[in-house]
Amino acid sequence: MGRVTSLDELPLRDDLRGSTPYGAPQAPLPIALNVNENTHPVPDDVASDILDDIALALRDVNRYPDREFTPLREAFAEYLGHGLSADRIWAGNGSNEVLQHIMQAFAGPGRTVFGFSPTYSMYPLIAQGTGARWLAGTREPDYTLTAEDAAAQVAAADPDVVILCSPNNPTGTPLGLDVVEAVYEVAKGVVIVDEAYHEFAPHDAASALTLLDGRPRLAVSRTMSKAFAFAGARVGYLAADPVFIDALRLVRLPYHLSALTQAAAVAALRNSATMLHMVDEIVAQRDRISATLEALGYDPHPSWSNFVLFGGVDDPKAVWRGLYDRGVLIRDVGIPGHLRVTAGTEAETTAFLDALASIGSPS
Ligand SMILES: *Cc1c(COP(=O)(O)O)cnc(C)c1O
């Protein structure tokens, strides 16, 4: 049988030639602080509660699941508050799939998706996967955005989809609601605010959910992967106008959320207080990382997320490798002079900080 050894030999879409897949290393190191997971496992009593619901759902897996995942949408509406109802909620297998649904419906061939670099590395990949073109805007040197500059860049680019990451990954930078309002005002397309890390922001930080009323082209996405310690279950969701949700129904695959996923997520949301009780502890470790990095002579950027981007790294590849050799995996996000680390448990955070200190301080 003839074997194809290179993508060039396959009749691949022209626009996918030369692109590379998402590839955060998955190395089996004892301390993994590289992909912003919640490193605290689901508590035992919650895990058995979830398991009971999965066991029940398993008895009906001969049937297709509820295509509209109504109990799950009701549970998300209740969790989010802000007077939201189930008809304004959507969900998918991770917020990456939710973002893909938006881009399938509103981007696609001949259209453009705009975001402010550096930002989440999946945005260009999801956009290009739908055949759309990614347009990268710029930030201030400290990675912040002003309403005036952001609106001017969006007006000039005139994209079909704008994604605002709040707080931003990989920098941790908070985003003011004035930026969202100004961008929405000038955008003709849809505006997504990705609040994947919202639960790690200060308790009084306002969510873009407060801006949804009267803005039918605005969507606010969230995920259970980070604060809820549910990355392996793959559950993301969004809130938007009911008509915006109808647009996503046009592109989703039928029965895209399995009955087991729906059961697990509903049970986890029933236990949201316990699921989220580690968030404050993670925030404390994040702030400890920032303070210690500063004391070591590095330059940590302010973060409202569960990770810290730090500059002042003369040779990021060498420091990354030095940590790797000490059993600690963090992330080189490709920003010169910088590395990114996820806040772990107290012990994991200590292991990272000790390993970094043993490598030596920046010159
Ligand atoms: C981690 C992350 C997500 C979540 O992805 P899931 O598919 O829900 O696991 C979304 N947006 C950003 C910016 C992230 O960092």
The ligand as an SDF file (V2000), in Angstrom:
LIG
                    3D

 15 15  0  0  0  0  0  0  0  0999 V2000
   -7.9260   28.0690   28.4330 C   0  0  0  0  0  0  0  0  0  0  0  0
   -8.6080   29.0920   27.5930 C   0  0  0  0  0  0  0  0  0  0  0  0
   -9.8650   28.8330   27.0430 C   0  0  0  0  0  0  0  0  0  0  0  0
  -10.5750   27.5800   27.3830 C   0  0  0  0  0  0  0  0  0  0  0  0
  -10.5450   26.6020   26.4720 O   0  0  0  0  0  0  0  0  0  0  0  0
  -11.4740   25.3290   26.6800 P   0  0  0  0  0  0  0  0  0  0  0  0
  -11.6750   24.8910   25.2880 O   0  0  0  0  0  0  0  0  0  0  0  0
  -12.7320   25.7780   27.3380 O   0  0  0  0  0  0  0  0  0  0  0  0
  -10.7040   24.3820   27.5240 O   0  0  0  0  0  0  0  0  0  0  0  0
  -10.5020   29.8240   26.3060 C   0  0  0  0  0  0  0  0  0  0  0  0
   -9.9270   31.0090   26.1280 N   0  0  0  0  0  0  0  0  0  0  0  0
   -8.7410   31.3010   26.6640 C   0  0  0  0  0  0  0  0  0  0  0  0
   -8.1690   32.6470   26.4760 C   0  0  0  0  0  0  0  0  0  0  0  0
   -8.0370   30.3460   27.3900 C   0  0  0  0  0  0  0  0  0  0  0  0
   -6.8490   30.6410   27.9020 O   0  0  0  0  0  0  0  0  0  0  0  0
  1  2  1  0
  2  3  1  0
  2 14  2  0
  3  4  1  0
  3 10  2  0
  4  5  1  0
  5  6  1  0
  6  7  2  0
  6  8  1  0
  6  9  1  0
 10 11  1  0
 11 12  2  0
 12 13  1  0
 12 14  1  0
 14 15  1  0
M  END
$$$$
